[in-house]
Amino acid sequence: MDIHALRRQGMTITEIARRTGHDRKTIRAYLSGRRSPGVRRRAAPDVFDVFVGYVTARLVEDPHLWVITLLDELVPLGFTGSYQTLTRQIRDRGLRPACVACAHVTERPNAIIEHPPGDETQFDWVEMPDPPAGWGFPAKKAYVLVGSLAHSGVWRAVISPSMDLPHLLAALSTVLVLLGGVTRDWRFDRMATVLRPGTSDLTPMFAAFAKHHAVSVIACRPRSGNRKGVVEKNNHTAAQRWWRTLPDALTLEQAQAGLNAFAARQDQRAREDATGKTTAAVMFQNENLRPLPPAVFPVVVTEERTATRQALIDWRGNRYSVPPELAAARVIVHQRLGADTIDIATASGTVIARHKVAEPGLGVTIRDTGHVTALEAIALAAAPPGRPHRRKERIPPGTAALRAAAALTGTTEPTSTVISLAAYEQAAKNRNTLR
């Protein structure tokens, strides 16, 4: 800047060089534009120059191409740099173009959607990887259904082992109880359990569930998921602030209680309304939710379990007995939503046990008297006679083993010699008499 300012004042290159303390060739190079401030001339040619054409062409063809995939293509062409070198070259040279086809997703104008009190509840699943092993989830994944009130932002969530339709309806019923009522509309993604694939029609069972609660179901248009931004943000909060630090030692019921407490604490977060700054809890008071139906929607939740060797299965934090013939076997547990009993069936569907459900998470064991009696009979019948061998017990070779050894070696069978001690006893008496 000083060099160009002095030049505009009419000074010669020699005068500018004398004032700034630089060589005249340096001053002349900056004034002519052959050199730029902060850019040093490389001592050796850049080896990446020969790959610029290929990288540019590939990124123009596919703006979303992973750099590691591009590296796999460049290595056979002679590129010896690392992944970090390639990413730095692409970034510094600006080789990756903006994708015009995807720009409208994040850069398009977004309309502000008004959400009056009690108008809409937004629902969405969040897939949580690597749940604690003690939960026994078959897919090694946990699914959390989050329900958010669009006006106040108050949300509640339920942990589920599956996203199928019965578990969706069961989780929805629990979320509605936690929220304390029903809004006029429900908003969902275009999930297959809500809409028939390829259509905008509700599935029959979900349509009956919505009719039971007297609500209207709104499905987001394709590629327009940002219409339910309230629940999306709460999904992110649940994943990063609750799930990320969840201890492994918690049971499923303890984790659900912790999730309920965490969501309740979020009600105190700051919000803004027409009157100024407020909180989600204050805005929730204006929701005016409609009460839940007096009867629970009749949906049956089905899950597989493996019975233990004691003929017990785990269900909602408690243990229930099955006939001893099914010990260590796979069984199917059925529970009607809202019912106080569970049915346990074989893989073929035959119901073999029915128990009254205990409060979830109590850790109690409920056994049927007939199951206990049958299990004891089978256990006693299978027990071997006599006592079991001890680990450090001494058991020398017996008579049969010694005979077999003698037959193998060709020696005579050892016999035991019995020595009478009467003579020794008489000698001892005589000895005492002599004394």
C-alpha positions in Angstrom: 0.0 0.0 0.0 2.9 2.4 0.8 4.6 1.6 -2.5 1.4 2.3 -4.6 0.7 5.5 -2.5 4.2 6.9 -3.0 3.9 6.1 -6.7 0.7 8.0 -7.0 2.4 11.0 -5.4 4.8 11.0 -8.4 7.9 9.5 -6.9 10.3 7.5 -8.9 11.1 3.9 -8.3 14.6 4.9 -7.0 13.1 7.3 -4.5 10.5 4.7 -3.3 13.2 2.1 -2.9 15.3 4.5 -0.8 12.4 5.4 1.4 11.1 1.9 2.0 14.5 0.1 2.2 13.8 -2.4 -0.6 15.5 -3.2 -3.9 14.4 -1.3 -7.0 13.6 -4.7 -8.8 11.3 -5.5 -5.9 9.5 -2.2 -6.1 9.1 -2.6 -9.9 7.7 -6.1 -9.5 5.1 -5.0 -7.0 4.1 -2.0 -9.1 3.7 -4.1 -12.3 1.7 -6.8 -10.5 4.2 -9.6 -11.1 4.4 -10.0 -7.3 1.6 -10.0 -4.7 2.0 -9.3 -0.9 2.1 -12.5 1.2 2.7 -14.8 -1.8 6.2 -16.2 -1.9 7.7 -17.8 -5.0 8.3 -21.5 -4.7 11.8 -22.7 -4.9 10.7 -25.9 -6.7 7.8 -26.5 -9.1 4.6 -27.6 -7.5 4.1 -31.4 -8.1 0.4 -31.0 -7.8 0.1 -28.9 -10.9 0.0 -31.9 -13.2 -3.1 -33.3 -11.3 -5.1 -30.0 -11.3 -6.8 -30.8 -14.6 -7.9 -34.2 -13.6 -9.1 -33.1 -10.1 -11.0 -30.2 -11.6 -12.7 -32.3 -14.2 -13.8 -34.9 -11.6 -15.1 -32.3 -9.2 -17.1 -30.6 -11.9 -18.6 -33.9 -12.9 -19.4 -34.8 -9.2 -19.3 -31.9 -6.8 -20.0 -34.3 -3.9 -17.1 -36.7 -4.6 -15.3 -37.7 -1.4 -11.7 -36.7 -1.3 -10.7 -40.2 -0.2 -12.4 -41.6 -3.3 -10.5 -39.1 -5.4 -7.3 -40.1 -3.8 -8.0 -43.8 -4.8 -8.2 -42.6 -8.4 -5.1 -40.4 -8.2 -2.7 -43.0 -6.7 -2.6 -45.1 -9.8 -2.0 -42.0 -11.8 1.2 -41.3 -9.9 0.1 -39.1 -7.0 2.3 -39.7 -4.0 0.8 -37.2 -1.6 -1.4 -37.9 1.5 -5.1 -37.4 2.1 -4.3 -34.2 4.0 -2.2 -32.8 1.2 -5.0 -33.5 -1.3 -7.7 -31.8 0.8 -5.4 -28.8 1.4 -4.7 -28.4 -2.4 -8.4 -28.6 -3.2 -9.3 -26.1 -0.5 -6.5 -23.6 -1.3 -7.0 -23.7 -5.0 -10.8 -23.6 -4.8 -11.2 -26.6 -7.1 -14.5 -27.9 -5.6 -17.4 -26.0 -7.3 -20.7 -25.2 -5.6 -23.4 -27.7 -6.5 -26.2 -25.8 -8.2 -28.6 -28.7 -8.0 -28.3 -28.8 -4.2 -28.0 -25.1 -3.5 -31.7 -24.6 -3.2 -31.9 -27.0 -0.2 -29.9 -24.7 2.1 -29.7 -21.4 0.3 -33.2 -21.1 -0.9 -35.5 -18.5 0.8 -37.3 -20.0 3.8 -40.8 -18.8 4.7 -41.7 -18.1 8.3 -44.4 -20.5 9.4 -46.7 -19.3 12.1 -47.7 -21.8 14.8 -50.6 -20.7 16.9 -51.0 -22.2 20.4 -52.4 -25.8 20.3 -52.1 -25.9 16.5 -49.4 -28.5 15.7 -47.3 -31.3 17.2 -44.2 -32.4 15.2 -43.0 -36.0 15.5 -39.8 -37.6 14.3 -37.6 -40.7 15.0 -34.0 -40.3 16.0 -31.7 -43.3 15.5 -29.2 -43.7 18.3 -26.3 -46.1 17.7 -24.7 -48.4 20.2 -27.2 -48.7 23.1 -26.0 -50.3 26.3 -25.7 -54.0 25.9 -28.0 -54.6 29.0 -31.0 -53.3 27.1 -31.0 -56.3 24.8 -32.0 -54.4 21.7 -31.7 -56.8 18.7 -30.6 -54.3 16.1 -27.8 -52.8 18.3 -29.6 -49.5 17.8 -32.1 -47.5 19.9 -34.8 -45.4 18.4 -36.2 -42.3 20.2 -39.5 -40.8 19.1 -39.5 -37.1 19.8 -42.7 -35.1 19.9 -42.5 -31.3 19.9 -45.2 -28.7 20.3 -44.6 -26.3 17.4 -45.8 -23.1 19.3 -43.9 -23.4 22.6 -41.2 -25.8 21.6 -41.8 -28.1 24.6 -40.9 -31.6 23.7 -40.9 -35.1 25.2 -39.4 -38.4 23.9 -39.7 -42.1 24.3 -37.0 -44.8 23.8 -38.1 -47.8 21.6 -36.4 -50.9 20.3 -38.1 -50.7 16.9 -39.7 -48.2 14.5 -42.4 -50.5 13.2 -46.0 -49.5 13.3 -47.0 -51.0 16.7 -44.0 -49.5 18.4 -44.7 -46.2 16.7 -48.3 -46.1 18.0 -47.2 -47.2 21.5 -44.5 -44.5 21.6 -46.9 -41.9 20.3 -49.4 -42.8 23.0 -46.7 -42.4 25.7 -45.4 -39.1 24.2 -49.0 -37.7 24.2 -49.3 -38.6 27.9 -46.0 -36.9 28.7 -47.1 -33.8 26.8 -50.4 -33.8 28.6 -52.8 -33.5 25.6 -53.4 -33.4 21.9 -53.1 -30.6 19.3 -55.2 -30.1 16.2 -52.6 -31.4 13.8 -49.7 -33.9 13.8 -46.8 -33.4 11.3 -44.6 -36.3 10.2 -42.0 -37.2 7.6 -43.1 -39.4 4.8 -42.3 -42.6 6.8 -43.7 -45.9 5.5 -45.5 -46.5 8.8 -47.6 -43.3 8.4 -48.0 -43.1 4.6 -48.4 -45.8 2.0 -45.1 -45.9 -0.1 -45.4 -43.7 -3.2 -48.7 -42.2 -2.2 -50.1 -39.5 0.2 -52.6 -41.9 1.8 -52.4 -42.9 5.4 -51.9 -46.5 6.3 -55.1 -48.0 7.6 -54.0 -48.6 11.2 -52.4 -45.1 11.5 -55.5 -43.5 10.0 -57.6 -45.3 12.7 -55.1 -44.1 15.4 -55.4 -40.5 14.2 -59.2 -40.8 14.0 -59.2 -42.2 17.6 -57.5 -39.0 18.7 -59.5 -36.7 16.4 -56.5 -35.1 14.8 -55.4 -34.2 11.3 -52.2 -35.7 10.0 -49.9 -33.5 7.8 -47.0 -35.1 5.9 -44.1 -33.0 4.8 -43.7 -32.6 1.1 -40.8 -34.6 -0.5 -37.5 -32.9 0.1 -39.1 -30.3 2.4 -38.1 -31.6 5.8 -37.3 -28.1 7.1 -41.0 -27.6 7.6 -40.7 -29.4 10.9 -37.6 -27.5 12.2 -38.9 -27.4 15.8 -38.6 -31.2 16.2 -35.4 -31.4 14.2 -33.6 -29.0 16.6 -34.9 -31.0 19.6 -33.6 -34.2 17.9 -30.1 -32.6 17.7 -30.4 -31.6 21.4 -31.4 -35.0 22.5 -28.6 -36.7 20.5 -25.7 -34.3 21.5 -26.6 -33.4 25.0 -28.4 -36.5 26.4 -27.4 -39.6 24.4 -23.8 -38.6 23.9 -23.0 -38.8 27.7 -25.4 -41.6 28.6 -23.7 -44.1 31.0 -23.5 -47.8 30.1 -24.7 -48.9 33.5 -28.2 -47.5 33.2 -31.1 -49.8 32.6 -33.7 -48.9 29.9 -36.1 -47.7 32.5 -33.5 -45.5 34.2 -32.5 -44.1 30.8 -36.1 -43.2 30.0 -36.5 -41.5 33.4 -33.3 -39.5 32.7 -34.6 -38.6 29.3 -37.9 -37.4 30.8 -36.0 -35.2 33.3 -33.7 -33.8 30.7 -36.6 -32.8 28.4 -38.4 -31.2 31.4 -35.4 -29.1 32.1 -35.4 -27.9 28.6 -38.7 -26.2 29.3 -36.8 -23.4 31.0 -34.8 -22.4 27.9 -35.3 -18.8 26.7 -37.8 -18.1 23.9 -39.3 -15.0 22.3 -42.9 -14.2 21.6 -44.8 -11.1 20.6 -44.4 -9.6 24.1 -40.6 -10.1 24.3 -38.4 -12.6 26.0 -40.0 -15.6 27.8 -39.5 -19.3 28.3 -40.9 -22.4 26.7 -42.7 -23.3 30.0 -44.6 -20.0 29.9 -45.5 -20.4 26.3 -46.7 -23.9 27.1 -49.4 -22.5 29.4 -51.1 -21.0 26.3 -51.1 -24.2 24.3 -54.6 -25.2 25.6 -54.2 -28.9 24.6 -57.3 -31.0 24.1 -57.6 -33.9 26.6 -56.6 -37.4 25.6 -59.3 -39.9 24.7 -60.6 -41.9 27.7 -59.8 -45.2 26.1 -56.4 -46.3 24.9 -56.1 -47.2 21.2 -56.0 -51.0 20.9 -52.6 -51.8 19.5 -50.6 -54.9 20.4 -46.8 -54.6 20.8 -44.9 -57.8 20.0 -41.2 -58.4 20.8 -39.0 -61.5 20.9 -37.2 -62.6 24.0 -34.8 -65.5 24.9 -35.7 -67.4 28.1 -33.0 -68.0 30.7 -32.0 -71.4 32.0 -34.2 -70.6 35.0 -37.1 -70.3 32.5 -37.5 -66.5 32.9 -37.8 -63.7 30.4 -37.1 -59.9 30.8 -39.9 -57.5 30.1 -39.8 -53.8 31.0 -37.4 -54.1 33.8 -39.0 -57.2 35.4 -38.8 -60.9 35.0 -41.6 -63.4 34.2 -41.6 -67.2 34.2 -42.3 -69.5 31.3 -42.8 -73.3 31.3 -39.4 -75.0 32.0 -39.6 -76.8 28.6 -38.9 -73.4 27.0 -35.7 -72.6 29.1 -33.1 -71.1 26.8 -35.6 -70.9 23.9 -36.9 -68.0 21.9 -40.4 -66.8 22.8 -42.7 -64.0 21.7 -44.2 -61.5 24.2 -47.5 -59.7 23.3 -48.9 -56.8 25.3 -52.0 -54.8 24.4 -51.4 -51.1 24.9 -52.9 -50.1 28.2 -53.5 -53.7 29.4 -52.3 -55.0 32.7 -51.3 -58.4 31.4 -48.8 -59.9 29.0 -49.0 -63.0 26.9 -46.0 -65.2 26.2 -46.2 -67.4 23.2 -44.0 -69.9 21.4 -42.4 -69.2 18.0 -45.4 -70.9 16.4 -47.8 -68.5 18.1 -49.2 -70.7 20.9 -49.7 -68.8 24.1 -48.2 -70.7 26.9 -48.2 -68.1 29.8 -50.0 -65.0 30.9 -48.8 -62.8 33.7 -50.1 -59.6 35.4 -47.7 -56.8 34.6 -45.7 -55.2 37.4 -44.6 -51.6 37.5 -41.8 -51.2 34.9 -38.3 -51.0 36.3 -39.0 -52.6 39.8 -36.7 -55.5 39.1 -39.2 -58.0 40.6 -39.6 -61.7 39.5 -43.1 -63.0 38.9 -43.4 -66.8 38.7 -46.4 -69.0 38.1 -46.8 -71.7 40.7 -47.1 -74.4 38.1 -43.9 -73.2 36.4 -42.0 -73.4 39.7 -43.2 -76.9 40.5 -42.4 -78.2 37.0 -39.0 -76.6 37.0 -38.1 -78.1 40.4 -39.2 -81.6 39.2 -37.2 -81.3 36.0 -34.1 -80.1 37.9 -34.3 -82.9 40.5 -34.8 -85.5 37.8 -31.8 -84.3 35.8 -29.5 -84.2 38.9 -26.9 -87.1 38.9 -26.9 -89.6 41.9 -24.3 -89.0 44.7 -22.2 -86.0 45.3 -20.2 -84.3 42.5 -16.4 -84.7 42.5 -14.3 -82.0 44.1 -11.6 -80.3 42.0 -8.8 -81.3 44.4 -10.1 -84.7 45.4 -7.5 -87.6 45.4 -8.8 -90.6 43.4 -6.0 -93.2 43.0 -6.3 -96.1 40.4 -8.8 -98.7 41.6 -8.9 -102.5 41.2 -10.3 -102.5 37.7 -7.6 -100.0 36.5 -4.8 -102.1 38.1 -6.0 -105.3 36.4 -6.1 -103.5 33.1 -2.6 -102.1 33.6 -1.3 -105.6 34.5 -2.9 -107.0 31.4 -1.2 -104.4 29.3 2.2 -104.8 30.8 2.1 -108.6 31.1 2.9 -108.6 34.8 1.0 -110.4 37.5 -1.7 -108.7 39.3 -0.4 -107.2 42.5 -1.9 -108.7 45.6 -2.1 -107.2 49.0 -0.3 -109.1 51.9 -2.1 -109.1 55.3 0.4 -109.2 58.2 -0.9 -110.3 61.6 0.2 -108.1 64.5 -0.5 -110.7 67.2 3.2 -111.6 67.4 4.3 -108.1 67.9 1.7 -107.6 70.6 3.0 -110.7 72.5 6.6 -109.5 72.2 5.6 -106.2 73.7 3.9 -107.9 76.6 6.9 -110.1 77.3 9.1 -107.0 77.2 7.0 -105.2 79.8 7.1 -108.4 82.0 10.9 -108.6 82.0 11.2 -105.1 83.2 
